[in-house]
């Protein structure tokens, strides 16, 4: 198995930053973008339930329309691909059964063999619905995907900017998510930094490892 070296990994993570200005003329090559999309699909999630949808916006008109709903930040319009991370609004047994069918299709076996796993997930879903935190659980899963996306971009030399400064309800309306099972949580612009983005040259500001990592 080919693996990235420790040096290369740390160099790429040191290279990346939250890009403020993108070069609107540069687009991510198809092969690279396909790998990034596959990395999104491969993101791990609790139970493996994948309670998300990733809306990839590359149409210039749609990207431009999202600027006003992004606190007038220019990244959605200027980036190559603007990814909107949406969370499932609720979790029910229909979705659980869909996931179990996927397990059988991928691994073989019988659905009956997964009865115990189904019962555990159904109990979890019922508790989440009763206590009102199913959506919050899904949102936390979405942030796992966001982190995976940003790291994958960095490793492949693609710039990215995570954006919580957006208006989710307006994003939902523009992207046709209203009335669906999913709602916007966060977005991330991806592409290539502009040559004159001053933030690219600023030193990173991070606490010392001893301040944030505890060994026990």
C-alpha positions in Angstrom: 0.0 0.0 0.0 1.3 3.4 -0.9 1.2 5.9 2.0 2.0 9.6 2.2 5.2 10.3 4.3 4.9 12.0 7.6 6.9 14.9 6.3 4.7 15.4 3.3 1.5 15.2 5.5 2.8 17.9 7.9 4.1 20.1 5.0 0.7 20.1 3.4 -1.2 20.8 6.6 1.2 23.6 7.3 0.7 24.9 3.7 -3.1 25.0 3.9 -5.0 28.0 5.4 -8.5 29.3 5.3 -8.2 30.9 1.8 -9.8 34.3 1.7 -9.2 35.1 -2.0 -9.4 32.5 -4.8 -8.1 32.7 -8.3 -11.4 32.6 -10.1 -9.7 31.6 -13.4 -8.3 28.4 -12.0 -10.4 25.3 -11.8 -9.7 22.0 -10.0 -8.9 19.3 -12.6 -11.5 16.6 -13.0 -9.3 13.7 -11.8 -8.4 15.6 -8.6 -12.0 16.6 -7.9 -13.2 13.1 -8.4 -10.7 11.9 -5.8 -11.9 14.6 -3.3 -15.5 13.6 -3.9 -14.6 10.0 -3.3 -12.9 11.0 0.0 -16.2 12.6 1.0 -18.0 9.4 0.3 -15.4 7.5 2.4 -15.9 9.7 5.5 -16.7 7.6 8.6 -19.8 8.2 10.6 -21.5 6.9 13.7 -23.0 3.4 13.1 -22.0 4.0 9.5 -25.3 5.7 8.9 -24.0 8.7 6.8 -26.6 11.2 7.8 -25.6 13.8 5.2 -25.7 15.1 1.7 -22.9 17.0 0.0 -24.1 19.6 -2.5 -21.3 20.5 -5.0 -21.9 23.9 -6.5 -19.9 24.6 -9.7 -22.3 26.5 -11.8 -21.1 30.1 -11.9 -24.6 31.6 -11.6 -25.5 29.5 -8.6 -22.2 30.2 -6.9 -22.7 33.9 -7.4 -26.2 33.8 -6.0 -24.8 32.3 -2.7 -22.6 35.3 -2.0 -25.3 37.4 -0.4 -26.3 34.5 1.8 -22.6 34.1 2.8 -22.3 37.5 4.6 -21.2 38.9 1.2 -17.9 36.9 1.3 -16.6 36.4 -2.2 -15.3 32.8 -1.8 -18.4 31.1 -3.1 -18.3 33.0 -6.4 -14.5 32.9 -6.9 -13.7 29.3 -5.9 -13.7 26.3 -8.3 -16.2 24.2 -6.3 -18.3 25.3 -3.4 -19.4 22.4 -1.2 -22.5 22.6 1.0 -22.6 20.1 3.8 -26.2 19.3 4.7 -27.4 17.2 7.6 -30.3 14.8 7.8 -33.1 16.5 9.7 -34.2 13.3 11.5 -33.4 9.6 11.7 -36.1 6.9 11.3 -36.4 3.2 10.8 -36.9 3.6 7.1 -33.4 5.1 6.8 -32.0 2.4 9.1 -33.4 -0.3 6.9 -32.0 1.4 3.8 -28.6 1.3 5.4 -28.9 -2.3 6.3 -29.9 -3.2 2.8 -26.7 -1.5 1.7 -24.7 -3.6 4.1 -26.2 -6.8 2.6 -25.6 -5.6 -0.9 -21.9 -4.9 -0.2 -21.0 -7.8 2.1 -23.6 -10.5 1.4 -25.3 -12.4 4.1 -28.9 -12.2 5.2 -30.8 -9.2 6.7 -31.9 -11.5 9.6 -28.3 -11.7 10.7 -28.4 -7.9 11.3 -31.4 -8.0 13.6 -29.3 -7.2 16.7 -27.6 -4.2 15.0 -31.0 -3.0 13.7 -32.4 -3.1 17.2 -29.5 -1.1 18.6 -29.8 1.6 15.9 -33.6 1.7 16.1 -33.3 2.2 19.9 -30.8 5.0 19.3 -33.1 6.7 16.7 -36.1 6.5 19.0 -34.2 8.0 21.9 -32.8 10.8 19.7 -36.3 11.6 18.4 -37.9 11.6 21.9 -35.2 13.8 23.4 -34.9 16.1 20.3 -31.3 15.7 19.4 -31.3 13.7 16.2 -30.5 16.7 14.1 -27.7 17.8 16.4 -26.2 14.3 16.2 -26.3 14.5 12.4 -24.7 17.9 12.5 -21.7 16.5 14.4 -21.3 13.8 11.8 -21.3 16.5 9.1 -18.3 18.1 10.8 -16.4 14.9 10.6 -17.0 15.0 6.8 -15.8 18.7 6.7 -12.6 17.8 8.4 -12.0 14.9 6.1 -12.7 17.1 3.1 -10.3 19.9 4.2 -7.5 17.4 4.9 -8.0 15.6 1.6 -7.9 19.0 -0.2 -4.7 19.9 1.5 -3.0 16.6 0.7 -3.9 17.1 -3.0 -2.7 20.7 -3.1 -6.1 22.2 -3.2 -7.0 25.3 -1.2 -10.1 25.4 0.9 -12.0 27.7 3.2 -14.6 26.4 5.7 -17.5 28.8 6.0 -19.9 28.9 8.9 -20.7 32.6 8.1 -23.6 31.6 5.9 -27.4 31.8 6.2 -28.5 28.1 6.1 -32.2 28.8 5.5 -31.3 30.9 2.4 -28.9 28.2 1.2 -31.7 25.7 1.6 -33.9 27.8 -0.6 -31.4 28.5 -3.3 -30.2 24.9 -3.5 -33.7 23.3 -3.4 -33.2 21.7 0.0 -36.4 23.2 1.5 -38.9 20.5 2.2 -36.4 17.7 1.9 -34.8 15.4 4.5 -31.7 17.6 4.6 -30.7 21.1 5.7 -27.6 23.2 5.3 -25.1 23.2 8.1 -21.8 24.6 6.8 -20.0 25.2 3.5 -16.5 25.0 2.2 -15.1 26.7 -0.8 -12.3 24.9 -2.7 -10.0 25.9 -5.5 -6.7 27.7 -5.7 -5.5 30.7 -3.8 -5.1 34.1 -5.5 -1.5 35.3 -5.9 -2.3 38.4 -3.9 -4.1 36.8 -0.9 -2.0 38.2 1.9 -3.3 35.6 4.3 -1.3 32.9 2.4 2.0 34.3 3.7 1.0 34.8 7.4 2.6 32.5 9.9 0.2 30.0 11.5 -0.8 30.8 15.1 -1.2 27.6 17.0 -0.8 26.8 20.7 2.1 24.6 21.7 1.5 20.8 21.6 2.0 20.7 25.3 -0.9 23.1 25.8 -3.4 21.1 23.7 -2.3 17.4 23.9 -2.4 15.5 27.1 -0.8 12.1 27.4 -2.1 9.7 30.1 
